[in-house]
Amino acid sequence: MNGGTFVSDGWTNVQNRPIINCLLVTGDGGMFLDAVDTSGETKDARFIANEVERDINAVGVKHVVQVITDCASNCVGARKILEERFKHSVFSPCAAHCLDLLLEDIGKLAWASCAVDKGRAAVKFITNHHKSLHIFRQHSTVEMLKPGETRFASQFIMLQRINDCRDALQETVVDMNTRNGYQA
């Protein structure tokens, strides 16, 4: 193995336990290293840095050329600590987390939040009413997407799907208006 990228991310499992995942990604693919249940721990920069360091040492310092963590402040602090410990590695924030934070900031702008709210209302109406959903499905080969709670980018993905389904949505509205006795 040449050099690899060490990737770490936090999440919550189905039992609502906070987990830190660690993987090593090389040209040959990704390899799962560790998942640490951090229940009861203070997940500050030092704790995260120590967990990451343990896994880097287990892989072998010479095999890690880059370390990627998310953009949470505790992970930013952990990267700074690790930069002092591992001078030969490059430390980077996760591009997906950076983009998500940027989209979250954009979503706070009045014009964007208005569009998201209107899009969410349209998706909610179509998907929460059996008749409108049935009619929509007659005109579309894809489903509407409800935005997820965990990532703001899902709001923009929802809007993109609405745009992709624009013709089917217009046909649905016309069809709903022409059917006798339709009530949502």
N, C-alpha and C positions, 0 to 999 in steps of 0.2 A: 504494500500500500504506500502510495506517495502521500501527499498532504491532503487533508480533508477539512471540511467546514463543520464545526461543532454548532449545533442549533439547540436552543432551549426555549421553551414556552410554558406558560402556566395556564391551567384550565381547571374546571370543576367536573368531577366524574358524576355518574348517575346517582351515587349515594351522597352527593353534595360534599365530597371531600376535595380540598384543594390539592392539585397535583402539579408537579414540575416535571415535564418531559425533557429528556436529553437524547439527541440523535447525532450521528456522525454521517455526513454526506460526502461521498467521494465521487470520482468519475465512474465508479462501478455501481453507484446507487447509494441509497440511504440504509443506515443500520441503527436500529433502536438500541440505546445504551442503558437507559434507566428511567424510571418513573418514581418520584419521591412523593409520598403522602406527607404534606406539610401541615396537617391538622395540628392546631395548638401552637404552631411556630409563629414567630414574628418574622414575616417575610421581608426583612429589610435588606439593604444592599449587601451587607456583610454576610448574612445567611445565604443569600442567593450566590454570591461570589464563592463562598466555601463549598456549596453543593456542586457548582460548575467546576471548580478547581479539582474536586475529588474525582469527577468523571473524566476530566481532561487527563489527570495523572493516571487513571485506570487505562485509558486508551494509549497513553504515551504522548508526552508533550511534543515530541518531534513529529507526530502525525497530525497535529492540529495547526493549520495555518490561518484559520479565520474563526471567529466566534460571533454568532448572531443571536441577539436576544430581542425581546419586544421593547416598546418605547415607554413603558411605565417608568416612573421616576426611580423606583427601587432597582429596576434592571439597568437603567442608565448609570446609577451609582455603582452597581455591581460591575458593569463594564469598565468603569474607571479604576476600580480596585484591581480587576483582573489585568488591565493594561500594565499596571505596575508589576504584577507577578509574572506575566508572560510577555516579555518585550518583543519576541519574534512573531507574534500573531497579530493579525488585523482584527479589530473589533468594530462591528457594524450593527446599527439598528435594523430591525426587520422592515423591509420595504413595504410589506402588506400593512403592518401596523402604522407606519408613517403615512401611507396613503389613506388609511382609515381615519387617522387623526385630522388630516387635511380635509377629507370629505365631511367630517363632523363639523369643522369650522365653516366650511362652505354652506353646510346645511343650516347654520344659524342665521344666514343672511335672509332677509325678509322674502325676497323673490324665490329663493330655493325652498324655504320652509313652507311657503304657500303652495308651491308645486307638489311637494311631498305630501302635504295634508290633503290636497285634492286627489292625488293619485291613490293615496291610502283609502280615501272615502270611496272612490270608484271600485277599487279592488274589493273592498269590504262589501259593497252593495252587490256586486256580481257574485262573489263567492258565498255570501251568507243567505242568499235567496235561491231556493231550488229551481224555480222557473227561469230566472234570469241566467243562472249558471247553465241550465240545460240549453237554453237558446244560444248562449255564448259558445258552448261546446259544439253546436251545429255549424258555427261559422269559423271556428279556430281549431288548428291542429295542436296548439300548445296551451298550457294552463296559465292562468294568472299567477303571479308570485306574490305571496304575502311577505312583507319585510320581516326579517329577524330582529330580535331585540339586542343581540350581542354586538353586532357590527353595523355601523352607520352606513357603510357602503351598500348594505342590502337595500336601503331606501332608493339608492340610485339604480341598482339592479332592477328593482320593482318598476321604476319609471322607464327604464330601457325596455322592459317587457311590455309595458303599456304602449309605448311607441311602436314596438314590433307588431303588436296586436291591434293597431289603430283601425285598420279596415274592418277586422272582425268585430271590434267594439262598436263601430258605427253601424255595421249591419245588424248587430244585436239590438241596438237602440231602435232602429227603424222597424225591425221585426217585432220587438216588444210592443211598439206603438200600434202596429197593424193587427195584432192578435186581439180578438174580442175577449173581454173578461179578464184580461191579465191584471193581477194585483200582486205586488211584491210582498 
